[in-house]
Amino acid sequence: MTDRAETWVAGLATARDHYQPENLSDLLVRLARTRDRKVTIRDIAIALQDRSFGAFLLVFALPNLVPLPPGSTFILGLPLVFVAWQMAASPGGRVFFPARIGDYGVQPETFEAIVNRLVPWMRWAEKLVIPRFWLFESRFAERLIGLLALILAIVVFLPIPLGNWPPAFALAVLGFAHSQRDGLGVLVGGIIGLLSLAVAGFVVYTAFAVVAFVI
């Protein structure tokens, strides 16, 4: 009887940890305690496991929110396409990087300095984006999110004037909400994403209409 009770309690604890995952800020702080070697991109992906899709969408979407010279999205948009494609099509439960990328890392002191600057902002955001209404547990549901993310990432990659920022923002919201297991946040990010696709479509349509009128 005691063994059954202990098993039941352990099961409850596992379920609680699954639906209330460790905050990204706490996970980064824990990784920052590494002292014996570099912290690599593969280390972060393994630590995040099935939350790595959302976390890396967030990481690669943020640079696209900064005003940059025309053509920059050709470079900054590619990692988003890579992660979103894996989220939609990969049979695995986390992001897999080629060896050359996965082995890239920084010294523990550098990683700790980066984490110390990011964590205060992340903890503020984590008060708003919390585990709730998580309806996307199955791999099929995650693939649907990945399909939307892939379309948004392709739009970010394309040279559409004023059309890259909204989908990049939607990807950042989707990524952070997914990594925090916030179903409401994922729905909000999805709505923003659909609206951003409408904006990008309007920009492209207007551009073609103007060109056709001039010609």
TAJO-V190376 format. One record per residue. N is the residue number from 0. RES is the residue in three letters. PSI is psi in whole degrees, -180 to 180 (none if undefined). D_FIRST is the distance of its C-alpha to the first C-alpha in Angstrom with 1 decimal. Layout:
n->N res->RES psi->PSI d_first->D_FIRST
n->N res->RES psi->PSI d_first->D_FIRST
//
This chain:
n->0 res->MET psi->-42 d_first->0.0
n->1 res->THR psi->-41 d_first->3.8
n->2 res->ASP psi->-40 d_first->5.4
n->3 res->ARG psi->-41 d_first->5.1
n->4 res->ALA psi->-43 d_first->6.2
n->5 res->GLU psi->-39 d_first->8.7
n->6 res->THR psi->-41 d_first->9.9
n->7 res->TRP psi->-43 d_first->10.6
n->8 res->VAL psi->-41 d_first->12.4
n->9 res->ALA psi->-38 d_first->14.2
n->10 res->GLY psi->-42 d_first->15.3
n->11 res->LEU psi->-41 d_first->16.7
n->12 res->ALA psi->-41 d_first->18.5
n->13 res->THR psi->-44 d_first->20.0
n->14 res->ALA psi->-41 d_first->21.1
n->15 res->ARG psi->-44 d_first->22.6
n->16 res->ASP psi->-32 d_first->24.5
n->17 res->HIS psi->-44 d_first->25.7
n->18 res->TYR psi->-14 d_first->27.2
n->19 res->GLN psi->74 d_first->28.3
n->20 res->PRO psi->163 d_first->29.7
n->21 res->GLU psi->134 d_first->31.4
n->22 res->ASN psi->148 d_first->34.9
n->23 res->LEU psi->-39 d_first->37.7
n->24 res->SER psi->-43 d_first->39.3
n->25 res->ASP psi->-38 d_first->36.3
n->26 res->LEU psi->-42 d_first->36.0
n->27 res->LEU psi->-40 d_first->39.7
n->28 res->VAL psi->-40 d_first->39.5
n->29 res->ARG psi->-42 d_first->36.7
n->30 res->LEU psi->-31 d_first->38.9
n->31 res->ALA psi->-12 d_first->41.9
n->32 res->ARG psi->-6 d_first->40.3
n->33 res->THR psi->131 d_first->41.2
n->34 res->ARG psi->-15 d_first->43.9
n->35 res->ASP psi->-9 d_first->44.3
n->36 res->ARG psi->176 d_first->45.7
n->37 res->LYS psi->152 d_first->46.9
n->38 res->VAL psi->115 d_first->44.6
n->39 res->THR psi->166 d_first->45.2
n->40 res->ILE psi->-36 d_first->44.9
n->41 res->ARG psi->-38 d_first->42.4
n->42 res->ASP psi->-44 d_first->40.2
n->43 res->ILE psi->-43 d_first->40.2
n->44 res->ALA psi->-42 d_first->39.5
n->45 res->ILE psi->-40 d_first->36.5
n->46 res->ALA psi->-35 d_first->35.1
n->47 res->LEU psi->-29 d_first->35.5
n->48 res->GLN psi->-122 d_first->34.2
n->49 res->ASP psi->-4 d_first->34.3
n->50 res->ARG psi->0 d_first->35.9
n->51 res->SER psi->-29 d_first->38.8
n->52 res->PHE psi->-54 d_first->40.9
n->53 res->GLY psi->-41 d_first->41.2
n->54 res->ALA psi->-43 d_first->41.6
n->55 res->PHE psi->-27 d_first->44.5
n->56 res->LEU psi->-44 d_first->46.1
n->57 res->LEU psi->-48 d_first->46.3
n->58 res->VAL psi->-44 d_first->47.7
n->59 res->PHE psi->-16 d_first->50.3
n->60 res->ALA psi->-33 d_first->51.2
n->61 res->LEU psi->-45 d_first->52.1
n->62 res->PRO psi->-26 d_first->55.2
n->63 res->ASN psi->-7 d_first->56.6
n->64 res->LEU psi->-7 d_first->56.6
n->65 res->VAL psi->133 d_first->59.2
n->66 res->PRO psi->123 d_first->62.9
n->67 res->LEU psi->163 d_first->64.0
n->68 res->PRO psi->153 d_first->67.2
n->69 res->PRO psi->140 d_first->67.6
n->70 res->GLY psi->-11 d_first->66.0
n->71 res->SER psi->-29 d_first->63.1
n->72 res->THR psi->-20 d_first->60.6
n->73 res->PHE psi->-32 d_first->61.5
n->74 res->ILE psi->-48 d_first->59.8
n->75 res->LEU psi->-21 d_first->57.1
n->76 res->GLY psi->-23 d_first->56.2
n->77 res->LEU psi->-45 d_first->55.4
n->78 res->PRO psi->-34 d_first->52.1
n->79 res->LEU psi->-44 d_first->51.0
n->80 res->VAL psi->-42 d_first->51.9
n->81 res->PHE psi->-48 d_first->50.1
n->82 res->VAL psi->-44 d_first->46.8
n->83 res->ALA psi->-38 d_first->47.1
n->84 res->TRP psi->-43 d_first->47.9
n->85 res->GLN psi->-39 d_first->44.8
n->86 res->MET psi->-35 d_first->42.7
n->87 res->ALA psi->-34 d_first->44.3
n->88 res->ALA psi->-22 d_first->44.6
n->89 res->SER psi->138 d_first->42.4
n->90 res->PRO psi->-16 d_first->39.5
n->91 res->GLY psi->171 d_first->37.7
n->92 res->GLY psi->7 d_first->35.6
n->93 res->ARG psi->171 d_first->37.8
n->94 res->VAL psi->135 d_first->41.4
n->95 res->PHE psi->129 d_first->42.9
n->96 res->PHE psi->149 d_first->46.2
n->97 res->PRO psi->154 d_first->48.8
n->98 res->ALA psi->-42 d_first->48.8
n->99 res->ARG psi->-38 d_first->51.8
n->100 res->ILE psi->-44 d_first->50.3
n->101 res->GLY psi->-30 d_first->46.7
n->102 res->ASP psi->-8 d_first->48.0
n->103 res->TYR psi->133 d_first->50.1
n->104 res->GLY psi->175 d_first->48.9
n->105 res->VAL psi->160 d_first->50.1
n->106 res->GLN psi->150 d_first->50.0
n->107 res->PRO psi->-39 d_first->47.1
n->108 res->GLU psi->-40 d_first->49.6
n->109 res->THR psi->-44 d_first->50.9
n->110 res->PHE psi->-41 d_first->47.6
n->111 res->GLU psi->-39 d_first->46.5
n->112 res->ALA psi->-41 d_first->49.8
n->113 res->ILE psi->-46 d_first->49.3
n->114 res->VAL psi->-42 d_first->45.8
n->115 res->ASN psi->-29 d_first->47.1
n->116 res->ARG psi->-31 d_first->49.6
n->117 res->LEU psi->-38 d_first->47.3
n->118 res->VAL psi->-44 d_first->44.3
n->119 res->PRO psi->-41 d_first->45.9
n->120 res->TRP psi->-41 d_first->47.1
n->121 res->MET psi->-40 d_first->43.8
n->122 res->ARG psi->-32 d_first->41.8
n->123 res->TRP psi->-45 d_first->44.3
n->124 res->ALA psi->-33 d_first->43.8
n->125 res->GLU psi->-13 d_first->40.0
n->126 res->LYS psi->-24 d_first->40.3
n->127 res->LEU psi->-38 d_first->41.7
n->128 res->VAL psi->103 d_first->39.9
n->129 res->ILE psi->158 d_first->36.2
n->130 res->PRO psi->118 d_first->33.1
n->131 res->ARG psi->150 d_first->33.5
n->132 res->PHE psi->44 d_first->34.0
n->133 res->TRP psi->102 d_first->33.1
n->134 res->LEU psi->10 d_first->34.1
n->135 res->PHE psi->39 d_first->35.1
n->136 res->GLU psi->-35 d_first->31.8
n->137 res->SER psi->155 d_first->33.1
n->138 res->ARG psi->-32 d_first->35.6
n->139 res->PHE psi->-46 d_first->38.1
n->140 res->ALA psi->-38 d_first->38.1
n->141 res->GLU psi->-35 d_first->38.6
n->142 res->ARG psi->-37 d_first->41.4
n->143 res->LEU psi->-43 d_first->43.2
n->144 res->ILE psi->-42 d_first->43.1
n->145 res->GLY psi->-36 d_first->44.4
n->146 res->LEU psi->-45 d_first->47.2
n->147 res->LEU psi->-43 d_first->48.4
n->148 res->ALA psi->-37 d_first->48.1
n->149 res->LEU psi->-43 d_first->50.2
n->150 res->ILE psi->-44 d_first->52.9
n->151 res->LEU psi->-41 d_first->53.0
n->152 res->ALA psi->-39 d_first->53.2
n->153 res->ILE psi->-40 d_first->56.1
n->154 res->VAL psi->-40 d_first->57.9
n->155 res->VAL psi->-39 d_first->57.4
n->156 res->PHE psi->-34 d_first->58.8
n->157 res->LEU psi->147 d_first->61.9
n->158 res->PRO psi->73 d_first->64.9
n->159 res->ILE psi->113 d_first->64.9
n->160 res->PRO psi->127 d_first->66.7
n->161 res->LEU psi->9 d_first->64.6
n->162 res->GLY psi->-1 d_first->62.0
n->163 res->ASN psi->-34 d_first->59.6
n->164 res->TRP psi->-48 d_first->58.3
n->165 res->PRO psi->-47 d_first->56.6
n->166 res->PRO psi->-32 d_first->54.5
n->167 res->ALA psi->-40 d_first->53.6
n->168 res->PHE psi->-41 d_first->52.5
n->169 res->ALA psi->-40 d_first->50.4
n->170 res->LEU psi->-37 d_first->48.8
n->171 res->ALA psi->-43 d_first->48.0
n->172 res->VAL psi->-47 d_first->46.3
n->173 res->LEU psi->-46 d_first->44.4
n->174 res->GLY psi->-47 d_first->43.4
n->175 res->PHE psi->-44 d_first->42.2
n->176 res->ALA psi->-41 d_first->40.3
n->177 res->HIS psi->-44 d_first->38.6
n->178 res->SER psi->-25 d_first->37.5
n->179 res->GLN psi->-1 d_first->36.1
n->180 res->ARG psi->43 d_first->34.4
n->181 res->ASP psi->99 d_first->36.7
n->182 res->GLY psi->-38 d_first->37.2
n->183 res->LEU psi->-42 d_first->39.9
n->184 res->GLY psi->-38 d_first->41.7
n->185 res->VAL psi->-42 d_first->41.7
n->186 res->LEU psi->-42 d_first->43.3
n->187 res->VAL psi->-45 d_first->45.9
n->188 res->GLY psi->-38 d_first->46.6
n->189 res->GLY psi->-42 d_first->47.1
n->190 res->ILE psi->-45 d_first->49.5
n->191 res->ILE psi->-40 d_first->51.4
n->192 res->GLY psi->-45 d_first->51.5
n->193 res->LEU psi->-40 d_first->53.0
n->194 res->LEU psi->-39 d_first->55.6
n->195 res->SER psi->-34 d_first->56.5
n->196 res->LEU psi->-38 d_first->57.1
n->197 res->ALA psi->-41 d_first->59.4
n->198 res->VAL psi->-46 d_first->61.2
n->199 res->ALA psi->-41 d_first->61.6
n->200 res->GLY psi->-40 d_first->62.9
n->201 res->PHE psi->-41 d_first->65.4
n->202 res->VAL psi->-46 d_first->66.6
n->203 res->VAL psi->-44 d_first->67.2
n->204 res->TYR psi->-45 d_first->68.8
n->205 res->THR psi->-42 d_first->71.1
n->206 res->ALA psi->-45 d_first->72.1
n->207 res->PHE psi->-38 d_first->73.0
n->208 res->ALA psi->-41 d_first->74.9
n->209 res->VAL psi->-44 d_first->76.9
n->210 res->VAL psi->-44 d_first->77.8
n->211 res->ALA psi->-36 d_first->78.8
n->212 res->PHE psi->-42 d_first->81.0
n->213 res->VAL psi->-42 d_first->82.7
n->214 res->ILE psi->none d_first->83.4
//
